[in-house]
Amino acid sequence: MPIYWGDLHNHCGISYGYGSLENALAAAQQQLDFCAVTGHAMWHDMPSPRPELEFLIGFHERGFAKLARDWDQVRQTVEAANDPGRFVTFQSYEGHSSAYGDHHIVSPSPDLPLLEPAAPATLMERLEVPAIAVPHHIAYVPGYRGINWDAYDPKTSPIVEVYSKHGSGLRDDGPYPYLHTMGPRDGRSTVHAGLRRGCHFGFVGSTDHHAGYPGSYGDGRLAVIAPAKTRKAIWEALLARRVYAVTGDKILCHLEVNGAGMGAVTSASEQGLLTLDVTGDDCLDQVVIYRNADPWRVLAGKDLRSEEPHGRYKVRLEMGWGRSEGPYIWQGVANAHDGTFEGVEGCFRGVSRLAPTADRTEDPDVNALRNGILSQEPDRVAWESTTFANVSTLHAQTAAIILEIAGDAQTRLDVEANGVRISQTLGELARRGVAEHVQPWASEALLVHRAVPDVAYRVRGTYSLGRLEPGDTWYVEIRQANGQYAWLSPVLITD
C-alpha cells in the first residue's frame, strides 16, 4: 500500500499559538498528504493560581477561551480544506493534564464537539463521534505532564506520539533529549516503559509546532500505510496502527514479522522472520532491531550496503545560515546534464516557536512563508524557500530540497540560487559536498551535500528471529548519517 505523510499535532493562532489557520493549512499542503491543526482547549487539573504562575495560567486561559469562541469557524475552515485524493484534514484539539499527561483528540468527524474540561478517559467517554486521544511528549515526569501508563487505554489511544519538537520519548538514554522548560525525560514515562508493561500501540511523530507550520522539517512527522489518500482510509490505518514516526526525512519503510506488518498482531511461532525494506534520504548509518524494548541486533556498515546498484543518487541542496534578522527568501534552479530528476522532496521549516512569551504578540502572517517546489521537469527543478538565522549552533533554521537523480559519475548537476552557482559531477559530489556564500562575510550560504548512491541509502533483508514468544514485541529503529531517524511501530506476538 502507499505511504502518506502527515502531522496530527501542531498549533497556530486559533488558541495560544501564532499564525493564521489558513496559512497553516496552506503550509501543510506544501509537503504533507494529511494533517490536523490542533487548538489548545482545556486543562482539567491546572495548577492553583499563585504569583509566579500568573503569565502561564493567563495565556492558557485566554487561548482556551479564544478556541471556544471560534470553534465553529475553525471546524468549517478545516473541513473546507479536505480534498480527497489530494489533501486530507482531521479535526483536533488538545487537553492538558498534570496527572495523565497531555493528549490531543483527533477525529474524522466535522462535528467534533468541544467539551468541558475533563481527564482524557472521561473526555473520550463523553464524545459521540469517532475519535482517538493521542498521548504526546509522554516522557516528562509522572504527575508533571508525563504519561500515566497505569491509565493507558489502547482502545482510545491506538497510537502514541513518540517524537516532536519536544524531543524523543522512546527511551531516557536515546537521542533528542527533552530541553523544554517543562523539564527532562523520566525513564518511567518513556515508550520503552510502556512496552515493558505489555502496552501495544503505534509510533507516530508530529511537530507540536506553535507557529502554524504543520510538517516543519525536523520537528516530527508520521507515515501512514493506507490504500488511498482519503479520510476513511487514513483513519482506518491509524486505528490499525499501520503507522511509523520520522524526525523529518521521508524515509520509506516496510516491515513484516512472519507476514504481519507494522502495528499488527501475529501468533507465536517456532521460527520468526523479520523482513525489512528501507529507502532513505541519506546514507543509512544504523538499524537496530528491538525485542521487548531491548536491542536484539544492530546492523551497520556492510550490513546496510545494498548489493544491487540502480544508478540513482540523492543530493540534498541546503540553504540558510547568515545573520539576517528576518526571513531570507531563496529562488533556486537545478539542472541535470546526462541525467534526469526522478523525484524531489521539500524539507521546509516554519519559524521556531514552541510556547508563548510575554514579549511576543499575535502575528497572523508569521507562517505565510514562501516555500515550495515551483516546477519539476526531467532535467530541471525550480524552487523557492524561506530561511532564518539559526537559533543557535545546535538549532537549524535552514531549508533544503532533496533531488533523486538517475545518472552516473559523469552526470553534472548545475545549481544556481540567489546569484550563487555551483557545478559538480555526481562523481565529484560522491567524495564531498561543496558550499558557497552569497556575500563575502557572515552571509547566507548554499550547500550542495555529497551525492549518496542508492547502494548506501537502501537496504533490503530478511532476518531470523528464532522463536516468537507470546507477549513479545518487535520494532525497528533506523538512523541515517545525517541524524534523521525513523521508528517503526511494534509487531505484537500473541498465543
Secondary structure, DSSP 4 states (H G I P E B T S, - for coil): --EEEEES----TTTTS-S-HHHHHHHHHHH-SEEEPPEEEEETTPPPP-GGGHHHHHHHHHHHHHHHHHHHHHHHHHHHT-BTTTBEEEEEEEEE-TTT--EEEEES-TT---PPP--HHHHHHH--S--EEEE-STTSPBTTTB--GGG--TTT-SEEEEEETTEE-S-TTSSS---STT----GGGSHHHHHHTT---EEEE----SSS-TT-TTS-EEEEE-SSSSHHHHHHHHHTT-EEEESSS--EEEEEETTEETT-EEE-EEEEEEEEEEE-SS-EEEEEEEETTEEEEEEEGGGG--S---SEEEEEEEEEES--SS-EEEEEEEEEESSEEEEEEEE-------S--TT----TTTT----EEEEEETTEEEEEEEE---SBTTB---EEEEEEEE--TT-EEEEEETTEEEEEEHHHHTT--EEEESSSSS-EEEEEPPPEEHHHHEEEEEEEEEEE-TT-EEEEEEEETTS-EEEEEEEEEE-
